Amino acid sequence: MELVSVIIPTHNSETLVTHAIDSVIAQTYPHIEIIVVDDGSADNTVTVARTNLQKHCKHNWQVLERGSNGGPSITRNVGLRTARGAWIQFLDSDDLLAATKIERQMAVGMNAPSDVAAVHSSWKRGSIRAGHTEWEGQFCTPNIEGKAPIMCLVKRVRPLLGAALVRRTVLEQIRGFNESLRFWECEEINVRIAKVGRFKQVPSNEPLYFWRRPRDKDYIGGSEAKYRSTQVALGWIEQVLRATGNQPIDTIRLPKRDLRFLLDECTGWARQLYSDDREAFEKYMIRLRTLEPRFRPKSPWHLSIVSLCITYERAEVVAEMMRRPRHLVRRALCKLALKE
């Protein structure tokens, strides 16, 4: 029976890390080691994690401490260099594993052909509010099998790294995480994994991984959010271009459906930046034109039609000018209603 190494990066997670550890201890697969890597926490994360493991864990475990905060990529790489398992499970300290996750995936992974680099399953998203998790919508069942590696960056089909088990030899072959990244690092490494092997889906009628985020602030947004939408959007287009070798998307020859999904996501980030940061929008569009020189959105329909006659960038200006009169009318009506 092959050993699975569970790597848990932590940073100021004293209220959550025990839940993550407990979900590993509860695994029905018996041959596991647990590696907690603390990324310079200023709270009691290390003490809490170590105490919980000492009291409850029957597996081999260790808690590694970094002296300063270097980000999730560096932290995961520290755990990877320590791991002895044939397969690696990455588990963020605010996330959870279903009790049967590793057993069900290893039943496939242990017998998988050598070209299978990772096995993955369904997952579910939730928000942590006042110590309770509010689950959001249906669980996600992405299927990346047979698709180009760039699709690991596209929301509708990309696998979640934590919802997978990855061969350690593959992670060593690609030299682990890109330590310059603090966002998109999981999607970026999935692209490189997909370039050297393939993802195999392990079907499940329930989520096997639970991705949670605190609700004390927006995850992606303005200056008060955990991550600024400007940096996230610009970072995403850079990763897309890296996946194409900085070449136009035509060189990859994606199926029409996958190309549509990719360009829809290009449109979403472009429109977000046009609303939030015009300077960043201009930078984004320069890079997007490298990917697709003839870019125009497929939706909304009016923007798509106007973009046929003028550039998409100018079409956004026209759309904004058309919105202004409606905005002024709404303001006037609101004022009149208040006077009455």
BALOBA-1460 file (C-alpha; in Angstrom, 3 decimals):
// residues 340
<rec num="1" residu="m" x="0.000" y="0.000" z="0.000"/>
<rec num="2" residu="e" x="1.459" y="3.323" z="-1.094"/>
<rec num="3" residu="l" x="2.082" y="6.174" z="1.323"/>
<rec num="4" residu="v" x="0.171" y="9.439" z="0.839"/>
<rec num="5" residu="s" x="1.728" y="12.660" z="2.162"/>
<rec num="6" residu="v" x="-0.761" y="15.324" z="3.229"/>
<rec num="7" residu="i" x="0.831" y="18.785" z="3.125"/>
<rec num="8" residu="i" x="-0.980" y="21.505" z="5.093"/>
<rec num="9" residu="p" x="0.398" y="25.051" z="4.629"/>
<rec num="10" residu="t" x="-0.686" y="27.401" z="7.421"/>
<rec num="11" residu="h" x="-0.537" y="31.088" z="8.247"/>
<rec num="12" residu="n" x="-2.365" y="32.620" z="11.207"/>
<rec num="13" residu="s" x="-4.836" y="29.726" z="11.184"/>
<rec num="14" residu="e" x="-5.185" y="28.886" z="14.886"/>
<rec num="15" residu="t" x="-9.013" y="28.823" z="14.718"/>
<rec num="16" residu="l" x="-9.201" y="26.623" z="11.611"/>
<rec num="17" residu="v" x="-6.161" y="24.366" z="11.376"/>
<rec num="18" residu="t" x="-7.513" y="21.760" z="13.809"/>
<rec num="19" residu="h" x="-10.519" y="21.189" z="11.523"/>
<rec num="20" residu="a" x="-8.210" y="20.522" z="8.575"/>
<rec num="21" residu="i" x="-6.023" y="18.167" z="10.633"/>
<rec num="22" residu="d" x="-9.059" y="16.335" z="12.032"/>
<rec num="23" residu="s" x="-10.345" y="15.717" z="8.505"/>
<rec num="24" residu="v" x="-7.024" y="14.012" z="7.694"/>
<rec num="25" residu="i" x="-6.994" y="11.962" z="10.906"/>
<rec num="26" residu="a" x="-10.511" y="10.761" z="10.002"/>
<rec num="27" residu="q" x="-9.394" y="9.366" z="6.628"/>
<rec num="28" residu="t" x="-10.354" y="5.759" z="5.967"/>
<rec num="29" residu="y" x="-7.107" y="5.223" z="4.050"/>
<rec num="30" residu="p" x="-4.575" y="4.057" z="6.654"/>
<rec num="31" residu="h" x="-1.171" y="4.804" z="5.146"/>
<rec num="32" residu="i" x="-0.765" y="8.565" z="5.559"/>
<rec num="33" residu="e" x="1.798" y="11.040" z="6.828"/>
<rec num="34" residu="i" x="0.883" y="14.617" z="7.814"/>
<rec num="35" residu="i" x="3.206" y="17.567" z="7.206"/>
<rec num="36" residu="v" x="2.102" y="20.938" z="8.570"/>
<rec num="37" residu="v" x="4.228" y="23.819" z="7.296"/>
<rec num="38" residu="d" x="3.735" y="27.120" z="9.087"/>
<rec num="39" residu="d" x="4.491" y="30.228" z="7.056"/>
<rec num="40" residu="g" x="5.581" y="32.639" z="9.788"/>
<rec num="41" residu="s" x="2.342" y="32.834" z="11.767"/>
<rec num="42" residu="a" x="2.019" y="35.563" z="14.384"/>
<rec num="43" residu="d" x="-0.661" y="33.683" z="16.354"/>
<rec num="44" residu="n" x="-0.713" y="30.268" z="18.067"/>
<rec num="45" residu="t" x="-1.133" y="28.195" z="14.894"/>
<rec num="46" residu="v" x="1.980" y="26.107" z="15.493"/>
<rec num="47" residu="t" x="1.108" y="25.288" z="19.105"/>
<rec num="48" residu="v" x="-2.494" y="24.465" z="18.248"/>
<rec num="49" residu="a" x="-1.486" y="22.203" z="15.355"/>
<rec num="50" residu="r" x="1.220" y="20.391" z="17.291"/>
<rec num="51" residu="t" x="-1.020" y="19.861" z="20.350"/>
<rec num="52" residu="n" x="-3.811" y="18.422" z="18.230"/>
<rec num="53" residu="l" x="-1.482" y="16.051" z="16.408"/>
<rec num="54" residu="q" x="0.154" y="14.876" z="19.644"/>
<rec num="55" residu="k" x="-3.207" y="14.079" z="21.217"/>
<rec num="56" residu="h" x="-5.102" y="12.539" z="18.327"/>
<rec num="57" residu="c" x="-2.876" y="11.505" z="15.418"/>
<rec num="58" residu="k" x="-1.712" y="7.902" z="14.991"/>
<rec num="59" residu="h" x="0.019" y="8.633" z="11.687"/>
<rec num="60" residu="n" x="3.563" y="9.904" z="11.280"/>
<rec num="61" residu="w" x="3.511" y="13.691" z="11.411"/>
<rec num="62" residu="q" x="5.683" y="16.753" z="11.722"/>
<rec num="63" residu="v" x="5.216" y="20.499" z="12.051"/>
<rec num="64" residu="l" x="7.738" y="22.619" z="10.186"/>
<rec num="65" residu="e" x="8.201" y="26.307" z="10.997"/>
<rec num="66" residu="r" x="9.363" y="28.959" z="8.556"/>
<rec num="67" residu="g" x="10.857" y="32.051" z="10.101"/>
<rec num="68" residu="s" x="9.050" y="34.539" z="7.890"/>
<rec num="69" residu="n" x="6.027" y="34.731" z="5.625"/>
<rec num="70" residu="g" x="6.969" y="33.730" z="2.090"/>
<rec num="71" residu="g" x="3.605" y="32.851" z="0.592"/>
<rec num="72" residu="p" x="1.756" y="29.633" z="-0.232"/>
<rec num="73" residu="s" x="4.032" y="28.456" z="-3.045"/>
<rec num="74" residu="i" x="7.199" y="28.536" z="-0.953"/>
<rec num="75" residu="t" x="5.386" y="26.903" z="1.958"/>
<rec num="76" residu="r" x="4.021" y="24.030" z="-0.128"/>
<rec num="77" residu="n" x="7.460" y="23.446" z="-1.658"/>
<rec num="78" residu="v" x="8.958" y="23.099" z="1.821"/>
<rec num="79" residu="g" x="6.437" y="20.387" z="2.571"/>
<rec num="80" residu="l" x="7.029" y="18.724" z="-0.785"/>
<rec num="81" residu="r" x="10.777" y="18.467" z="-0.176"/>
<rec num="82" residu="t" x="10.045" y="16.729" z="3.133"/>
<rec num="83" residu="a" x="7.343" y="14.369" z="1.856"/>
<rec num="84" residu="r" x="8.043" y="10.643" z="1.488"/>
<rec num="85" residu="g" x="4.724" y="9.589" z="-0.021"/>
<rec num="86" residu="a" x="4.246" y="8.317" z="-3.554"/>
<rec num="87" residu="w" x="1.185" y="10.597" z="-3.816"/>
<rec num="88" residu="i" x="0.696" y="14.115" z="-2.485"/>
<rec num="89" residu="q" x="-2.452" y="15.671" z="-1.052"/>
<rec num="90" residu="f" x="-2.351" y="19.466" z="-0.668"/>
<rec num="91" residu="l" x="-4.804" y="20.702" z="1.964"/>
<rec num="92" residu="d" x="-5.104" y="24.391" z="2.812"/>
<rec num="93" residu="s" x="-5.554" y="24.981" z="6.534"/>
<rec num="94" residu="d" x="-9.096" y="26.345" z="6.158"/>
<rec num="95" residu="d" x="-10.264" y="23.458" z="3.932"/>
<rec num="96" residu="l" x="-11.523" y="19.949" z="4.653"/>
<rec num="97" residu="l" x="-11.338" y="16.440" z="3.205"/>
<rec num="98" residu="a" x="-14.230" y="14.007" z="3.047"/>
<rec num="99" residu="a" x="-13.351" y="10.962" z="5.155"/>
<rec num="100" residu="t" x="-13.185" y="8.631" z="2.139"/>
<rec num="101" residu="k" x="-11.378" y="11.006" z="-0.254"/>
<rec num="102" residu="i" x="-7.917" y="9.485" z="-0.181"/>
<rec num="103" residu="e" x="-9.165" y="5.891" z="-0.069"/>
<rec num="104" residu="r" x="-11.444" y="6.356" z="-3.090"/>
<rec num="105" residu="q" x="-8.820" y="8.155" z="-5.120"/>
<rec num="106" residu="m" x="-6.007" y="5.776" z="-4.211"/>
<rec num="107" residu="a" x="-8.160" y="2.836" z="-5.314"/>
<rec num="108" residu="v" x="-7.803" y="4.340" z="-8.784"/>
<rec num="109" residu="g" x="-4.347" y="5.896" z="-8.435"/>
<rec num="110" residu="m" x="-2.550" y="2.740" z="-7.315"/>
<rec num="111" residu="n" x="-3.648" y="0.915" z="-10.469"/>
<rec num="112" residu="a" x="-3.438" y="3.858" z="-12.850"/>
<rec num="113" residu="p" x="-1.084" y="3.788" z="-15.863"/>
<rec num="114" residu="s" x="2.187" y="5.661" z="-15.432"/>
<rec num="115" residu="d" x="1.009" y="8.510" z="-17.672"/>
<rec num="116" residu="v" x="-1.640" y="9.446" z="-15.084"/>
<rec num="117" residu="a" x="-0.099" y="12.339" z="-13.177"/>
<rec num="118" residu="a" x="-3.077" y="13.113" z="-10.935"/>
<rec num="119" residu="v" x="-6.479" y="11.778" z="-9.966"/>
<rec num="120" residu="h" x="-9.239" y="14.202" z="-9.010"/>
<rec num="121" residu="s" x="-12.873" y="14.329" z="-7.911"/>
<rec num="122" residu="s" x="-15.795" y="16.634" z="-7.120"/>
<rec num="123" residu="w" x="-15.523" y="19.471" z="-4.617"/>
<rec num="124" residu="k" x="-17.727" y="22.048" z="-2.925"/>
<rec num="125" residu="r" x="-17.311" y="25.716" z="-2.009"/>
<rec num="126" residu="g" x="-18.307" y="27.263" z="1.307"/>
<rec num="127" residu="s" x="-17.939" y="30.439" z="3.368"/>
<rec num="128" residu="i" x="-16.989" y="30.546" z="7.035"/>
<rec num="129" residu="r" x="-19.140" y="32.921" z="9.075"/>
<rec num="130" residu="a" x="-18.991" y="33.107" z="12.889"/>
<rec num="131" residu="g" x="-17.407" y="29.675" z="13.063"/>
<rec num="132" residu="h" x="-20.016" y="28.036" z="10.837"/>
<rec num="133" residu="t" x="-19.741" y="27.081" z="7.173"/>
<rec num="134" residu="e" x="-22.399" y="28.191" z="4.708"/>
<rec num="135" residu="w" x="-22.226" y="25.965" z="1.643"/>
<rec num="136" residu="e" x="-22.715" y="27.588" z="-1.742"/>
<rec num="137" residu="g" x="-24.756" y="25.960" z="-4.499"/>
<rec num="138" residu="q" x="-24.118" y="22.559" z="-6.042"/>
<rec num="139" residu="f" x="-20.795" y="20.788" z="-5.860"/>
<rec num="140" residu="c" x="-18.385" y="21.135" z="-8.772"/>
<rec num="141" residu="t" x="-17.453" y="18.193" z="-11.004"/>
<rec num="142" residu="p" x="-14.805" y="19.429" z="-13.452"/>
<rec num="143" residu="n" x="-13.442" y="17.077" z="-16.082"/>
<rec num="144" residu="i" x="-10.130" y="18.059" z="-17.646"/>
<rec num="145" residu="e" x="-9.476" y="14.663" z="-19.263"/>
<rec num="146" residu="g" x="-8.511" y="14.965" z="-22.914"/>
<rec num="147" residu="k" x="-8.326" y="18.757" z="-22.817"/>
<rec num="148" residu="a" x="-5.384" y="21.045" z="-23.520"/>
<rec num="149" residu="p" x="-3.321" y="22.039" z="-20.436"/>
<rec num="150" residu="i" x="-4.394" y="25.690" z="-20.829"/>
<rec num="151" residu="m" x="-7.914" y="24.647" z="-19.796"/>
<rec num="152" residu="c" x="-6.597" y="24.226" z="-16.252"/>
<rec num="153" residu="l" x="-6.909" y="28.029" z="-16.131"/>
<rec num="154" residu="v" x="-10.536" y="28.143" z="-17.283"/>
<rec num="155" residu="k" x="-13.159" y="28.261" z="-14.549"/>
<rec num="156" residu="r" x="-15.765" y="25.981" z="-16.137"/>
<rec num="157" residu="v" x="-13.496" y="22.946" z="-16.461"/>
<rec num="158" residu="r" x="-10.378" y="23.479" z="-14.334"/>
<rec num="159" residu="p" x="-9.671" y="20.932" z="-11.581"/>
<rec num="160" residu="l" x="-9.081" y="22.068" z="-8.017"/>
<rec num="161" residu="l" x="-5.608" y="21.078" z="-6.838"/>
<rec num="162" residu="g" x="-6.779" y="20.151" z="-3.356"/>
<rec num="163" residu="a" x="-9.446" y="17.890" z="-4.842"/>
<rec num="164" residu="a" x="-6.678" y="15.836" z="-6.468"/>
<rec num="165" residu="l" x="-3.870" y="13.486" z="-5.523"/>
<rec num="166" residu="v" x="-0.684" y="14.120" z="-7.494"/>
<rec num="167" residu="r" x="2.255" y="11.787" z="-8.024"/>
<rec num="168" residu="r" x="5.271" y="13.049" z="-6.106"/>
<rec num="169" residu="t" x="7.578" y="12.089" z="-8.981"/>
<rec num="170" residu="v" x="5.611" y="14.398" z="-11.287"/>
<rec num="171" residu="l" x="5.826" y="17.297" z="-8.831"/>
<rec num="172" residu="e" x="9.562" y="16.738" z="-8.525"/>
<rec num="173" residu="q" x="9.910" y="16.550" z="-12.307"/>
<rec num="174" residu="i" x="8.286" y="19.968" z="-12.755"/>
<rec num="175" residu="r" x="10.170" y="21.365" z="-9.712"/>
<rec num="176" residu="g" x="7.153" y="22.136" z="-7.600"/>
<rec num="177" residu="f" x="5.357" y="25.445" z="-7.309"/>
<rec num="178" residu="n" x="6.348" y="28.721" z="-8.927"/>
<rec num="179" residu="e" x="7.514" y="30.589" z="-5.829"/>
<rec num="180" residu="s" x="6.960" y="34.018" z="-7.396"/>
<rec num="181" residu="l" x="3.176" y="33.476" z="-7.373"/>
<rec num="182" residu="r" x="0.788" y="34.208" z="-4.512"/>
<rec num="183" residu="f" x="-2.325" y="33.784" z="-6.659"/>
<rec num="184" residu="w" x="-3.040" y="31.365" z="-9.533"/>
<rec num="185" residu="e" x="-0.198" y="29.207" z="-8.198"/>
<rec num="186" residu="c" x="-2.425" y="26.116" z="-8.012"/>
<rec num="187" residu="e" x="-3.821" y="26.611" z="-11.510"/>
<rec num="188" residu="e" x="-0.342" y="27.317" z="-12.877"/>
<rec num="189" residu="i" x="1.100" y="24.113" z="-11.453"/>
<rec num="190" residu="n" x="-1.894" y="22.184" z="-12.799"/>
<rec num="191" residu="v" x="-1.020" y="23.445" z="-16.288"/>
<rec num="192" residu="r" x="2.504" y="22.098" z="-15.905"/>
<rec num="193" residu="i" x="1.241" y="18.820" z="-14.449"/>
<rec num="194" residu="a" x="-1.060" y="18.420" z="-17.460"/>
<rec num="195" residu="k" x="1.852" y="18.998" z="-19.819"/>
<rec num="196" residu="v" x="3.782" y="15.993" z="-18.495"/>
<rec num="197" residu="g" x="0.907" y="13.655" z="-17.672"/>
<rec num="198" residu="r" x="-2.848" y="13.517" z="-17.533"/>
<rec num="199" residu="f" x="-5.567" y="14.091" z="-14.986"/>
<rec num="200" residu="k" x="-7.906" y="11.158" z="-14.405"/>
<rec num="201" residu="q" x="-11.323" y="11.786" z="-12.935"/>
<rec num="202" residu="v" x="-12.455" y="9.592" z="-10.060"/>
<rec num="203" residu="p" x="-16.266" y="9.796" z="-10.218"/>
<rec num="204" residu="s" x="-18.145" y="10.606" z="-7.019"/>
<rec num="205" residu="n" x="-21.765" y="11.486" z="-6.364"/>
<rec num="206" residu="e" x="-20.716" y="13.753" z="-3.518"/>
<rec num="207" residu="p" x="-17.896" y="16.257" z="-2.960"/>
<rec num="208" residu="l" x="-14.646" y="14.806" z="-1.643"/>
<rec num="209" residu="y" x="-12.937" y="18.159" z="-1.000"/>
<rec num="210" residu="f" x="-14.392" y="21.222" z="0.725"/>
<rec num="211" residu="w" x="-12.900" y="24.604" z="-0.191"/>
<rec num="212" residu="r" x="-13.748" y="27.233" z="2.421"/>
<rec num="213" residu="r" x="-13.021" y="30.930" z="2.729"/>
<rec num="214" residu="p" x="-13.703" y="33.372" z="5.600"/>
<rec num="215" residu="r" x="-16.500" y="35.879" z="5.032"/>
<rec num="216" residu="d" x="-14.870" y="38.707" z="7.012"/>
<rec num="217" residu="k" x="-13.842" y="40.293" z="3.687"/>
<rec num="218" residu="d" x="-14.360" y="39.864" z="-0.041"/>
<rec num="219" residu="y" x="-12.103" y="37.260" z="-1.617"/>
<rec num="220" residu="i" x="-11.460" y="39.199" z="-4.853"/>
<rec num="221" residu="g" x="-12.386" y="42.858" z="-5.236"/>
<rec num="222" residu="g" x="-11.240" y="46.344" z="-4.319"/>
<rec num="223" residu="s" x="-8.768" y="47.630" z="-1.769"/>
<rec num="224" residu="e" x="-10.583" y="45.985" z="1.164"/>
<rec num="225" residu="a" x="-10.641" y="42.507" z="-0.404"/>
<rec num="226" residu="k" x="-8.145" y="39.747" z="0.350"/>
<rec num="227" residu="y" x="-6.938" y="39.913" z="-3.260"/>
<rec num="228" residu="r" x="-7.186" y="42.922" z="-5.576"/>
<rec num="229" residu="s" x="-9.102" y="42.191" z="-8.787"/>
<rec num="230" residu="t" x="-6.547" y="44.226" z="-10.750"/>
<rec num="231" residu="q" x="-3.623" y="41.984" z="-9.809"/>
<rec num="232" residu="v" x="-5.706" y="38.826" z="-10.138"/>
<rec num="233" residu="a" x="-6.915" y="39.666" z="-13.659"/>
<rec num="234" residu="l" x="-3.497" y="40.757" z="-14.915"/>
<rec num="235" residu="g" x="-1.964" y="37.673" z="-13.340"/>
<rec num="236" residu="w" x="-4.503" y="35.426" z="-15.033"/>
<rec num="237" residu="i" x="-3.843" y="36.702" z="-18.560"/>
<rec num="238" residu="e" x="-0.107" y="36.293" z="-17.978"/>
<rec num="239" residu="q" x="-0.599" y="32.656" z="-16.999"/>
<rec num="240" residu="v" x="-2.778" y="32.070" z="-20.069"/>
<rec num="241" residu="l" x="-0.078" y="33.503" z="-22.316"/>
<rec num="242" residu="r" x="2.576" y="31.450" z="-20.555"/>
<rec num="243" residu="a" x="0.502" y="28.359" z="-21.295"/>
<rec num="244" residu="t" x="0.495" y="29.232" z="-25.011"/>
<rec num="245" residu="g" x="4.193" y="30.089" z="-25.090"/>
<rec num="246" residu="n" x="3.205" y="33.742" z="-25.618"/>
<rec num="247" residu="q" x="1.638" y="32.765" z="-28.932"/>
<rec num="248" residu="p" x="-1.869" y="33.430" z="-30.322"/>
<rec num="249" residu="i" x="-4.529" y="31.009" z="-29.177"/>
<rec num="250" residu="d" x="-4.948" y="29.746" z="-32.768"/>
<rec num="251" residu="t" x="-1.655" y="27.885" z="-32.401"/>
<rec num="252" residu="i" x="-3.246" y="25.528" z="-29.856"/>
<rec num="253" residu="r" x="-6.294" y="24.641" z="-31.982"/>
<rec num="254" residu="l" x="-8.756" y="24.268" z="-29.140"/>
<rec num="255" residu="p" x="-12.155" y="22.678" z="-29.777"/>
<rec num="256" residu="k" x="-14.806" y="25.331" z="-30.353"/>
<rec num="257" residu="r" x="-16.489" y="24.747" z="-27.003"/>
<rec num="258" residu="d" x="-13.228" y="25.071" z="-25.040"/>
<rec num="259" residu="l" x="-12.224" y="28.149" z="-27.023"/>
<rec num="260" residu="r" x="-15.571" y="29.742" z="-26.206"/>
<rec num="261" residu="f" x="-15.102" y="29.023" z="-22.498"/>
<rec num="262" residu="l" x="-11.618" y="30.557" z="-22.575"/>
<rec num="263" residu="l" x="-12.685" y="33.690" z="-24.452"/>
<rec num="264" residu="d" x="-15.727" y="34.121" z="-22.208"/>
<rec num="265" residu="e" x="-13.369" y="34.232" z="-19.236"/>
<rec num="266" residu="c" x="-11.153" y="36.707" z="-21.105"/>
<rec num="267" residu="t" x="-14.238" y="38.906" z="-21.516"/>
<rec num="268" residu="g" x="-15.190" y="38.618" z="-17.861"/>
<rec num="269" residu="w" x="-11.817" y="39.844" z="-16.607"/>
<rec num="270" residu="a" x="-11.701" y="42.594" z="-19.244"/>
<rec num="271" residu="r" x="-15.103" y="43.948" z="-18.218"/>
<rec num="272" residu="q" x="-14.150" y="43.741" z="-14.545"/>
<rec num="273" residu="l" x="-11.032" y="45.800" z="-15.160"/>
<rec num="274" residu="y" x="-12.867" y="48.337" z="-17.347"/>
<rec num="275" residu="s" x="-15.169" y="48.925" z="-14.403"/>
<rec num="276" residu="d" x="-12.481" y="48.957" z="-11.707"/>
<rec num="277" residu="d" x="-9.210" y="50.221" z="-13.188"/>
<rec num="278" residu="r" x="-8.892" y="51.763" z="-16.656"/>
<rec num="279" residu="e" x="-5.103" y="51.776" z="-16.620"/>
<rec num="280" residu="a" x="-5.029" y="48.081" z="-15.765"/>
<rec num="281" residu="f" x="-7.686" y="47.489" z="-18.445"/>
<rec num="282" residu="e" x="-5.385" y="48.974" z="-21.075"/>
<rec num="283" residu="k" x="-2.503" y="46.752" z="-19.939"/>
<rec num="284" residu="y" x="-4.778" y="43.728" z="-19.956"/>
<rec num="285" residu="m" x="-6.009" y="44.427" z="-23.473"/>
<rec num="286" residu="i" x="-2.468" y="44.696" z="-24.824"/>
<rec num="287" residu="r" x="-1.763" y="41.190" z="-23.495"/>
<rec num="288" residu="l" x="-5.157" y="39.889" z="-24.599"/>
<rec num="289" residu="r" x="-4.479" y="41.087" z="-28.166"/>
<rec num="290" residu="t" x="-1.346" y="38.931" z="-28.104"/>
<rec num="291" residu="l" x="-3.556" y="35.962" z="-27.304"/>
<rec num="292" residu="e" x="-6.355" y="36.851" z="-29.722"/>
<rec num="293" residu="p" x="-5.608" y="39.747" z="-32.100"/>
<rec num="294" residu="r" x="-9.225" y="39.721" z="-33.376"/>
<rec num="295" residu="f" x="-10.771" y="39.595" z="-29.933"/>
<rec num="296" residu="r" x="-14.344" y="40.688" z="-29.437"/>
<rec num="297" residu="p" x="-16.784" y="39.468" z="-26.789"/>
<rec num="298" residu="k" x="-19.568" y="37.067" z="-27.700"/>
<rec num="299" residu="s" x="-21.802" y="38.589" z="-25.039"/>
<rec num="300" residu="p" x="-23.521" y="40.808" z="-24.119"/>
<rec num="301" residu="w" x="-24.966" y="40.898" z="-27.614"/>
<rec num="302" residu="h" x="-24.977" y="44.688" z="-28.012"/>
<rec num="303" residu="l" x="-21.293" y="44.912" z="-27.089"/>
<rec num="304" residu="s" x="-20.468" y="42.096" z="-29.485"/>
<rec num="305" residu="i" x="-22.301" y="43.804" z="-32.368"/>
<rec num="306" residu="v" x="-20.692" y="47.198" z="-31.767"/>
<rec num="307" residu="s" x="-17.279" y="45.501" z="-31.556"/>
<rec num="308" residu="l" x="-17.758" y="44.292" z="-35.124"/>
<rec num="309" residu="c" x="-17.701" y="47.905" z="-36.310"/>
<rec num="310" residu="i" x="-15.123" y="49.357" z="-33.940"/>
<rec num="311" residu="t" x="-12.622" y="47.831" z="-31.524"/>
<rec num="312" residu="y" x="-13.855" y="46.196" z="-28.355"/>
<rec num="313" residu="e" x="-12.120" y="48.890" z="-26.311"/>
<rec num="314" residu="r" x="-14.077" y="51.620" z="-28.100"/>
<rec num="315" residu="a" x="-17.251" y="49.593" z="-27.825"/>
<rec num="316" residu="e" x="-16.913" y="49.703" z="-24.037"/>
<rec num="317" residu="v" x="-16.670" y="53.508" z="-24.238"/>
<rec num="318" residu="v" x="-19.829" y="53.636" z="-26.369"/>
<rec num="319" residu="a" x="-21.648" y="51.296" z="-23.976"/>
<rec num="320" residu="e" x="-20.666" y="53.488" z="-21.036"/>
<rec num="321" residu="m" x="-21.969" y="56.614" z="-22.815"/>
<rec num="322" residu="m" x="-25.273" y="54.845" z="-23.469"/>
<rec num="323" residu="r" x="-25.569" y="53.897" z="-19.806"/>
<rec num="324" residu="r" x="-25.135" y="57.467" z="-18.559"/>
<rec num="325" residu="p" x="-28.535" y="58.845" z="-19.659"/>
<rec num="326" residu="r" x="-30.316" y="55.906" z="-18.012"/>
<rec num="327" residu="h" x="-28.324" y="56.518" z="-14.860"/>
<rec num="328" residu="l" x="-29.256" y="60.205" z="-14.869"/>
<rec num="329" residu="v" x="-32.928" y="59.386" z="-15.405"/>
<rec num="330" residu="r" x="-32.888" y="56.927" z="-12.505"/>
<rec num="331" residu="r" x="-31.266" y="59.526" z="-10.244"/>
<rec num="332" residu="a" x="-33.853" y="62.127" z="-11.226"/>
<rec num="333" residu="l" x="-36.725" y="59.726" z="-10.578"/>
<rec num="334" residu="c" x="-35.277" y="58.844" z="-7.193"/>
<rec num="335" residu="k" x="-35.048" y="62.513" z="-6.247"/>
<rec num="336" residu="l" x="-38.645" y="63.106" z="-7.315"/>
<rec num="337" residu="a" x="-39.809" y="60.131" z="-5.291"/>
<rec num="338" residu="l" x="-38.004" y="61.450" z="-2.229"/>
<rec num="339" residu="k" x="-39.638" y="64.889" z="-2.617"/>
<rec num="340" residu="e" x="-43.080" y="63.323" z="-2.757"/>
